[in-house]
Amino acid sequence: MTTKTDDLQERVGAVLMELAAQRPAEALSIITGCFVSLVVAFVDAKDEDPQKEIKINGGDQRDITIHAAKGQS
């Protein structure tokens, strides 16, 4: 990583940890939204349909399913 990337990661991480201490549900919502947005962008970049359900194999850990956007099938 670059110095700018390291700095950004450190600053964002600190803000999220501070928010998590005060309003954990809001912090979780922000992190989840970022994760889902990144996964959807990745799927779209692979020329797959990001509107469909997305399944992530968690290996020995939990699997993750990102359901289609509400109101879509």
MOGI-V17564 format. One record per residue. RES is the residue in one small letter. SS is DSSP state (a for helix, b for strand, c for the rest). BURIAL is b if it has 9 or more other C-alpha atoms within 8 Angstrom, else e. Layout:
# MOGI-V17564
<<RES/SS/BURIAL> <RES/SS/BURIAL>>
This chain:
# MOGI-V17564
<<m/c/e> <t/c/e> <t/a/e> <k/a/e> <t/a/e> <d/a/b> <d/a/e> <l/a/e> <q/a/e> <e/a/e> <r/a/e> <v/a/e> <g/a/e> <a/a/e> <v/a/e> <l/a/b> <m/a/b> <e/a/e> <l/a/b> <a/a/b> <a/a/e> <q/a/e> <r/c/e> <p/a/b> <a/a/e> <e/a/b> <a/a/b> <l/a/b> <s/a/e> <i/a/e> <i/a/e> <t/a/e> <g/a/e> <c/a/e> <f/a/e> <v/a/b> <s/a/e> <l/a/e> <v/a/e> <v/a/b> <a/a/b> <f/a/e> <v/a/b> <d/a/b> <a/a/e> <k/c/e> <d/c/e> <e/c/e> <d/c/e> <p/c/b> <q/c/e> <k/c/e> <e/c/b> <i/b/b> <k/b/e> <i/b/e> <n/c/e> <g/c/e> <g/c/e> <d/c/e> <q/c/e> <r/c/e> <d/c/b> <i/b/e> <t/b/e> <i/b/e> <h/c/e> <a/c/b> <a/c/e> <k/c/e> <g/c/e> <q/c/e> <s/c/e>>
